[in-house]
Amino acid sequence: MRKIGRQIAALAVAATFAFFPMYASLGLLYSNPRDTTLPPSVWLVPRALDWVFAIVSAVSFAAVIASAARWRRLPALFWPGCAGTCAFAVPALAGFEPVGGLTYALGFFAWMMAANALLDLRARVAWLTTACLASLLASGALACALAVVLVVLRAPADLYAFHHGRAVGTFLNTNELAGYAVVLCAIAAGCAVSLRGSAMRTLAIVAFVCGLSALVLTFSRSGFIGAVVATLVFLVALRPTWRVALPSAAFVVALLAAALIFDVHHNPAENLSRIPAWTAGWRTFQLFPLTGVGAIAYYRTYPFVRPPDGPPVGTPISYDPHDLFLTLLAEMGVAGAALFAFMWWRWFVLYRDALRRAPPARRIIPLAIGAGLAGLWAVSTLNTLSIVFAMWANFMALALVTAQDADDGT
């Protein structure tokens, strides 16, 4: 019976790596289909399927949380995960949107429980790490391929026009897809290099091609910057020969050029919108330095801190400062930012130590995941992604697990 419970929990953990492309649909479930500020086709996935996804997600996380009763000891990310949860919960209780903030805290706690379940089950379920990678690569390839096909077909027409001809697929916006694609490409590249002569390697190559195609078609300047950072981190960590370094350097230069050239797919009115957004975010932090205004409560104070040249209330800029660092400070204050800093510091120590113990030839996949996280942070300097906290949880755990697998020789 215990073995069956472990297998169910392991399947639930692996399933969470396939949830990201549908993440935005959870928010759309509570949106008004008659909202004239959104194109009708923003509900790309039928609502019935959205509800199926919501139910599957709830069942998966319930199985993950129930498996905690069988933990022999607390996994390495349990207390860091609690710190991250408190980073949401404490400012929420003192802020302007307590219910929404606590909901976010509960959601982050569930994702961190999945991360800890992965660490706990990894040694007892031999196929779990491979299943998590396969879940990510397969779902990522499908989601990115769909986004590419829709752009090529220019369908649905209203969604294509709304996003200025940029790839978005099932994601909330193009920058969300770009951030996801950066992480997907980094991990797929690591798997393609490391897993020679296997079906997983083929899947990784397909996922990389689909992810890179989607990333290019997002025309996301922050996404291109994130890809450059991920590539540089991966190269520095691997210390490759010139045969690898030169093509990679050319790729970096091409991405930087694309970030400057592909401006035709952006609304010119939004080119300088980040400056007033950052001004408003910094002003919010100055007014509420200790615990911020609370998670997702920024929109309540934006009308009072909006600069004269700031976008009007109701636009995307009014919901967050479009910079993750400023968002953490504005919504969670010094207290929340310090808790997240502790979470990341603790993870980095564990990750560094596991990599040091692993043979150099087996470090490729965990280094690729670490590079993907670095790229995600780079994307987040210009955008606050709704999926970023969930991605933190999953990929922090996956980086540790693959590093530990490399250390064990499994």
Buried (B, 14 or more C-beta within 10 A) or exposed (E): EEEEBBBBBBBBBBBBBBBBBBBBBBEBEEEEEEEEEBBEBBBBBEEEEBEEBBEBBEEBBEBBBBBBEBBEEBBBBBBBBBBBBBBBBBBBEBBBBBEBBBBBBEBBBBBBBBBBBBBBBBEBBEEBBBBBBBBBBBBBBBBBBBBBEBBEEEEBEEBBEBBEBBBBBBBBBBBBBBBBBBBBBBBBBBBBBBBEEEEBBEBBBBBBBBBBBBBBBBBBBBBBBBBBBBBBBBBEBBEBEEEEEEEBBEBBEBBBEBBEEBEEBBEEEEEEBBEBBBBBBBBBBEEBEEBBBBBBBBBBBBEEBBEEEBBEEEBBBBBBBBBBBBBBBBBBBBBBBBBBBBBBEBBEEBBEEBBEEBEEEBBBBBBBBBBBBBBBBBBBBBBBBBBBBBBBBBBBBBBBBBBBBBBEEE
